[in-house]
Amino acid sequence: MAISQTTGPRTTFVARLTKLEQVRGLSGDELAELQPVEQRFVFRSNSYYESLIDWNDPEDPIRKLVIPDVRELDEWGELDASNELAYTRAPGLQHKYRETALLLVNDVCSAYCRFCFRRRLFLDDNDEVAKDVSAGLEYIADHPEITNVLLTGGDPLVLSTKRLTAIIERLRAIPHVKIIRIGTKIPAFEPQRIVDDSALLQLIHTHSAAPRKIYIMAHFTHPRELTREAITAIDALQRAGAMVANQTPLIAGINDKAEVLAELHNRLSFSGATPYYVFQCRPTLGNKSYAVPLEEAYRIFWTAQSCCSGLARRARFVMSHETGKIEVLAAKDGLVYMKYLRAADPANEDRLMVFPSNPDAYWLDDYVTS
């Protein structure tokens, strides 16, 4: 099947913004105030995404998503909050769960979320991302239990289509790899990258056929990101043969209202994208102002779920802890119930945990007592 999108060079120009002084909506006083944050944590955005900001609203959620906040300088959290380094088996390759491997293929995004749990990758002295992923691919080939590979980073769709093709073709040459997932915020940050590139869509069409599918793990965080352009990109990916699912952290000031989260999930379902995970914000260095206490976050999530149709309420509220992916099941009657969905230690698989309520808790560690 031919992909009936544009051919040749991309036709839509999206300007890169790599310095805050390029952002036209910020005043001189705001630039001066944010300079220390920009010096510590990198800024990046683009003209398309900046056009979605209502600059008359200082609390605009799209603004909060990409424009730095002085509170990022508060000392709270760790750079590697989930200790991903402990599961690194080859340069750029993480293997935490038996069937799934993560391949960090890029250390650049089209824009940077201010609450990114991998902000360490964008620091000058970080070398976790391998420019040459050969060692990671060899590791995957040598481990037949790996059926799922997640391409992540950074954003894999920032790579050239030629580079992405080379990686996907090598993965498809490994018989036991059935699912390739691409973790990306490009459909929200820069949907033109998808719509304008017929080669990318043809790549997905060529390598996403049952029983070996490509899943696009999109990162829509607020319903205002679901623009006409973004929905067109979702549709183009689906028509090319990809399965599209969405995951988002629950972030203070952005989607921490039940009606906002419900609208996001309902509108995703209208576009055929599956709400998959809602993550508790990781206690990453600089993230204090973006984090919502866990029990409050759970109540927001559950209230949002009650406002969604069955197809829109398939998401689970989880945290990606060092020890595994943990679902928060309930917070009621003075108790909090959690369960391991995936565990680094097989002995923890499906383990149920019950803790006394702690309204000030942000993470599993805040509940564990001696």
C-alpha positions as CSV (number, residue, x, y, z in Angstrom):
1,M,0.0,0.0,0.0
2,A,1.4,3.4,-0.9
3,I,1.2,6.2,1.6
4,S,-0.6,9.2,0.1
5,Q,1.2,11.9,2.0
6,T,3.7,14.5,0.6
7,T,6.9,13.3,-0.8
8,G,10.3,14.9,-0.9
9,P,11.4,17.6,1.6
10,R,9.1,18.6,4.5
11,T,6.8,21.5,3.5
12,T,6.0,22.9,6.9
13,F,8.6,25.1,8.5
14,V,8.9,24.8,12.3
15,A,11.5,27.0,13.9
16,R,13.8,25.6,16.6
17,L,13.9,27.6,19.9
18,T,17.0,26.7,21.9
19,K,17.4,29.8,24.0
20,L,14.8,31.5,26.1
21,E,15.6,34.9,24.5
22,Q,14.0,33.5,21.3
23,V,10.7,33.1,23.0
24,R,8.7,36.3,22.1
25,G,6.2,35.9,24.9
26,L,8.7,36.5,27.8
27,S,9.4,39.9,29.2
28,G,13.0,41.1,30.0
29,D,12.3,40.7,33.7
30,E,11.1,37.1,33.2
31,L,14.2,36.3,31.1
32,A,16.5,37.6,33.8
33,E,14.6,35.6,36.5
34,L,14.8,32.4,34.5
35,Q,18.4,32.6,33.4
36,P,19.8,30.5,36.3
37,V,17.3,27.8,35.5
38,E,18.3,27.8,31.8
39,Q,21.9,27.5,32.9
40,R,21.2,24.5,35.0
41,F,18.6,22.6,32.9
42,V,18.4,22.9,29.2
43,F,15.5,24.7,27.4
44,R,14.2,23.7,24.0
45,S,10.9,24.3,22.2
46,N,9.7,25.2,18.7
47,S,7.5,27.8,17.0
48,Y,4.5,25.5,16.5
49,Y,4.3,24.5,20.2
50,E,4.9,28.0,21.4
51,S,1.9,29.2,19.2
52,L,-0.4,27.1,21.5
53,I,0.5,29.2,24.5
54,D,-1.9,31.9,25.8
55,W,0.6,34.5,26.9
56,N,-2.1,36.5,28.6
57,D,-2.5,33.7,31.1
58,P,0.5,33.2,33.5
59,E,-1.0,29.9,34.5
60,D,-1.4,28.6,31.0
61,P,-0.8,24.8,31.1
62,I,1.1,24.7,27.7
63,R,3.4,27.4,29.0
64,K,4.0,25.5,32.2
65,L,4.9,22.4,30.1
66,V,7.9,23.9,28.3
67,I,8.8,27.3,29.9
68,P,11.2,27.0,32.9
69,D,10.1,27.8,36.4
70,V,12.4,29.2,39.1
71,R,11.2,26.5,41.5
72,E,13.1,23.9,39.4
73,L,16.1,25.2,41.4
74,D,14.6,23.8,44.6
75,E,16.7,20.9,45.9
76,W,14.4,17.9,45.8
77,G,14.7,14.5,44.2
78,E,17.4,12.8,42.3
79,L,18.6,12.9,38.7
80,D,18.0,9.2,38.3
81,A,14.9,8.7,40.5
82,S,14.2,5.2,39.3
83,N,17.8,4.1,39.2
84,E,17.7,3.2,35.5
85,L,21.5,2.9,35.6
86,A,21.2,-0.3,37.6
87,Y,19.4,-2.0,34.7
88,T,21.8,-0.8,31.9
89,R,23.3,-4.0,30.3
90,A,25.0,-2.4,27.3
91,P,25.6,1.2,26.1
92,G,22.1,2.7,25.7
93,L,20.3,-0.5,26.5
94,Q,18.2,-1.1,29.6
95,H,16.8,-4.5,30.5
96,K,14.6,-4.4,33.6
97,Y,11.6,-6.7,32.8
98,R,12.1,-10.1,31.2
99,E,10.2,-9.5,27.9
100,T,11.0,-5.8,27.4
101,A,14.2,-3.9,26.6
102,L,14.7,-0.1,26.3
103,L,17.0,1.2,23.6
104,L,18.0,4.9,24.2
105,V,18.5,6.0,20.6
106,N,18.6,9.8,21.0
107,D,19.3,12.5,23.6
108,V,17.3,15.3,21.9
109,C,13.6,16.1,21.9
110,S,11.7,18.5,19.7
111,A,10.9,20.4,23.0
112,Y,11.8,19.6,26.6
113,C,9.1,18.9,29.2
114,R,10.1,20.8,32.3
115,F,9.2,17.8,34.5
116,C,11.2,15.3,32.4
117,F,12.3,12.3,34.5
118,R,15.3,11.8,32.2
119,R,16.5,15.4,32.3
120,R,19.9,14.0,33.2
121,L,20.4,12.9,29.6
122,F,20.4,16.5,28.5
123,L,23.3,17.5,30.8
124,D,26.7,18.0,29.2
125,D,28.5,15.2,31.1
126,N,25.9,12.5,30.5
127,D,26.9,9.5,28.2
128,E,24.0,7.1,28.8
129,V,22.7,7.4,25.2
130,A,24.8,5.5,22.7
131,K,25.2,7.1,19.2
132,D,26.1,3.6,18.0
133,V,23.3,1.2,19.2
134,S,25.0,-1.9,17.8
135,A,25.9,-3.3,21.2
136,G,22.4,-2.9,22.4
137,L,21.0,-4.6,19.3
138,E,23.5,-7.5,19.8
139,Y,22.3,-7.8,23.4
140,I,18.7,-8.0,22.2
141,A,19.6,-10.6,19.6
142,D,21.3,-12.7,22.2
143,H,18.3,-12.7,24.6
144,P,15.3,-14.6,23.0
145,E,13.1,-13.8,26.0
146,I,12.9,-10.2,24.7
147,T,9.8,-9.8,22.6
148,N,9.2,-6.1,23.1
149,V,11.7,-3.3,22.4
150,L,11.0,0.3,23.3
151,L,12.9,2.9,21.4
152,T,13.2,5.9,23.6
153,G,15.6,8.7,24.7
154,G,15.2,11.6,24.0
155,D,12.7,11.3,21.2
156,P,13.3,8.7,18.5
157,L,11.2,10.6,16.0
158,V,13.7,13.5,16.1
159,L,16.1,11.1,14.4
160,S,16.2,11.3,10.6
161,T,13.9,8.8,9.0
162,K,17.0,7.2,7.4
163,R,18.6,6.6,10.8
164,L,15.4,5.3,12.3
165,T,14.9,3.0,9.3
166,A,18.4,1.5,10.0
167,I,17.5,0.7,13.6
168,I,14.0,-0.7,12.9
169,E,15.3,-2.9,10.0
170,R,17.9,-4.4,12.3
171,L,15.3,-5.0,15.0
172,R,13.0,-6.7,12.4
173,A,15.9,-9.0,11.5
174,I,15.7,-10.4,15.1
175,P,12.9,-13.1,14.9
176,H,11.9,-13.0,18.6
177,V,11.3,-9.2,18.6
178,K,7.5,-9.1,17.9
179,I,6.7,-5.6,19.1
180,I,8.6,-2.3,18.5
181,R,7.4,0.6,20.6
182,I,8.4,4.2,19.8
183,G,8.1,6.5,22.8
184,T,7.5,10.0,21.4
185,K,6.0,13.4,22.1
186,I,6.4,14.4,18.5
187,P,2.6,14.0,17.8
188,A,2.1,16.8,20.4
189,F,5.2,18.8,20.0
190,E,5.6,18.8,16.2
191,P,3.0,16.8,14.3
192,Q,4.3,18.2,11.0
193,R,7.2,15.8,11.4
194,I,4.8,13.0,10.9
195,V,2.3,14.4,8.4
196,D,4.9,15.8,6.1
197,D,7.2,12.8,5.9
198,S,5.8,10.0,3.6
199,A,9.0,8.0,4.1
200,L,8.4,7.8,7.9
201,L,4.8,6.6,7.3
202,Q,6.0,4.1,4.7
203,L,8.6,2.8,7.2
204,I,5.9,2.2,9.7
205,H,3.6,0.6,7.1
206,T,6.4,-1.7,6.0
207,H,7.3,-3.0,9.4
208,S,4.0,-2.9,11.3
209,A,2.0,-5.9,10.3
210,A,0.4,-8.6,12.5
211,P,1.9,-10.4,14.3
212,R,4.8,-8.0,14.5
213,K,3.4,-4.5,15.2
214,I,4.8,-1.1,15.8
215,Y,3.2,0.8,18.7
216,I,3.5,4.6,19.0
217,M,3.6,5.4,22.7
218,A,2.4,9.1,22.4
219,H,2.8,11.6,25.2
220,F,-0.2,13.9,25.2
221,T,-0.4,15.6,28.6
222,H,-3.1,18.2,28.1
223,P,-6.2,18.2,25.8
224,R,-5.1,21.5,24.2
225,E,-2.2,19.6,22.6
226,L,-4.8,17.6,20.6
227,T,-4.9,20.2,17.8
228,R,-6.2,19.6,14.3
229,E,-2.6,19.0,13.3
230,A,-2.0,16.5,16.1
231,I,-5.2,14.6,15.3
232,T,-4.1,14.4,11.7
233,A,-0.8,13.0,12.7
234,I,-2.5,10.3,14.9
235,D,-4.7,9.4,12.0
236,A,-1.7,9.2,9.6
237,L,0.1,6.9,12.0
238,Q,-2.9,4.6,12.3
239,R,-3.5,4.5,8.6
240,A,0.2,3.5,8.2
241,G,-0.5,0.5,10.4
242,A,0.8,1.7,13.8
243,M,-1.1,1.1,17.1
244,V,-1.3,4.4,19.0
245,A,-1.5,4.5,22.8
246,N,-1.0,7.4,25.2
247,Q,0.8,7.8,28.5
248,T,1.2,10.9,30.6
249,P,2.4,11.9,34.0
250,L,0.0,13.7,36.3
251,I,1.5,17.1,36.7
252,A,0.6,20.0,39.0
253,G,-0.8,23.0,37.1
254,I,-1.1,21.1,33.9
255,N,-3.5,18.1,34.2
256,D,-4.1,17.8,37.9
257,K,-7.8,18.5,37.6
258,A,-10.1,15.6,37.0
259,E,-12.1,17.4,34.3
260,V,-8.9,18.1,32.3
261,L,-7.6,14.5,32.6
262,A,-11.1,13.2,31.6
263,E,-11.2,15.5,28.6
264,L,-7.8,14.3,27.5
265,H,-8.7,10.6,27.7
266,N,-12.1,11.1,26.1
267,R,-10.7,13.1,23.2
268,L,-7.9,10.5,22.7
269,S,-10.4,7.8,22.5
270,F,-12.4,9.7,19.9
271,S,-9.2,9.7,17.8
272,G,-8.7,6.0,18.3
273,A,-5.7,6.4,20.6
274,T,-5.7,4.2,23.7
275,P,-5.2,5.9,27.1
276,Y,-2.5,3.5,28.6
277,Y,-0.7,4.8,31.7
278,V,-1.0,7.9,33.9
279,F,2.2,8.1,35.8
280,Q,2.9,9.5,39.3
281,C,5.5,12.3,38.7
282,R,8.9,10.9,39.5
283,P,10.9,12.6,42.3
284,T,13.5,13.8,39.9
285,L,15.8,16.7,40.7
286,G,14.0,19.9,40.0
287,N,10.5,18.4,39.9
288,K,9.1,19.4,43.3
289,S,6.7,22.1,41.9
290,Y,5.4,19.7,39.3
291,A,4.6,16.8,41.7
292,V,1.2,16.1,43.3
293,P,1.1,14.0,46.5
294,L,0.3,10.4,45.5
295,E,-3.0,10.0,47.3
296,E,-4.3,13.3,45.9
297,A,-3.1,12.3,42.4
298,Y,-4.9,8.9,42.7
299,R,-8.2,10.7,43.6
300,I,-7.8,13.0,40.7
301,F,-7.2,10.0,38.4
302,W,-10.1,8.0,39.7
303,T,-12.5,11.0,39.5
304,A,-11.4,11.5,35.9
305,Q,-12.0,7.8,35.1
306,S,-15.6,8.1,36.4
307,C,-16.2,10.8,33.7
308,C,-14.9,8.6,30.8
309,S,-16.5,6.0,28.6
310,G,-15.3,2.5,28.9
311,L,-13.0,2.9,25.9
312,A,-11.5,6.1,27.4
313,R,-10.9,4.7,30.9
314,R,-8.4,2.0,30.1
315,A,-5.5,3.8,31.6
316,R,-3.9,2.7,34.9
317,F,-2.4,5.0,37.5
318,V,1.2,3.8,38.1
319,M,4.6,4.7,39.4
320,S,7.8,3.6,37.7
321,H,9.8,2.7,40.8
322,E,13.3,1.3,40.9
323,T,11.8,-2.1,41.9
324,G,9.1,-2.2,39.2
325,K,6.0,-0.7,37.7
326,I,3.5,-0.4,40.6
327,E,-0.2,0.3,40.1
328,V,-2.1,2.4,42.7
329,L,-5.3,0.5,43.2
330,A,-7.1,2.5,45.9
331,A,-6.7,5.1,48.6
332,K,-9.6,4.8,51.1
333,D,-10.5,4.3,54.7
334,G,-7.1,5.3,55.9
335,L,-5.3,2.8,53.7
336,V,-3.4,2.8,50.3
337,Y,-3.5,-0.3,48.1
338,M,-0.8,-0.9,45.5
339,K,0.2,-3.9,43.3
340,Y,3.3,-4.7,41.2
341,L,2.2,-4.8,37.5
342,R,5.8,-5.6,36.5
343,A,8.7,-6.3,38.9
344,A,12.4,-6.4,38.4
345,D,12.5,-9.2,40.9
346,P,10.1,-12.0,39.7
347,A,9.3,-12.7,43.4
348,N,7.4,-9.4,43.5
349,E,5.2,-10.1,40.5
350,D,1.6,-9.4,41.4
351,R,2.5,-8.6,45.0
352,L,-0.1,-6.6,46.8
353,M,0.9,-3.9,49.2
354,V,-1.2,-2.1,51.8
355,F,0.0,0.9,53.7
356,P,-1.4,3.4,56.2
357,S,-2.4,6.6,54.5
358,N,0.3,9.3,54.2
359,P,-1.1,12.4,52.6
360,D,2.5,13.8,52.3
361,A,3.8,10.8,50.3
362,Y,5.0,11.3,46.7
363,W,6.7,7.9,46.1
364,L,6.7,4.3,47.3
365,D,9.7,5.0,49.5
366,D,7.5,7.5,51.6
367,Y,5.4,4.5,52.7
368,V,8.0,1.9,53.4
369,T,8.9,1.8,57.1
370,S,11.3,-0.3,59.1
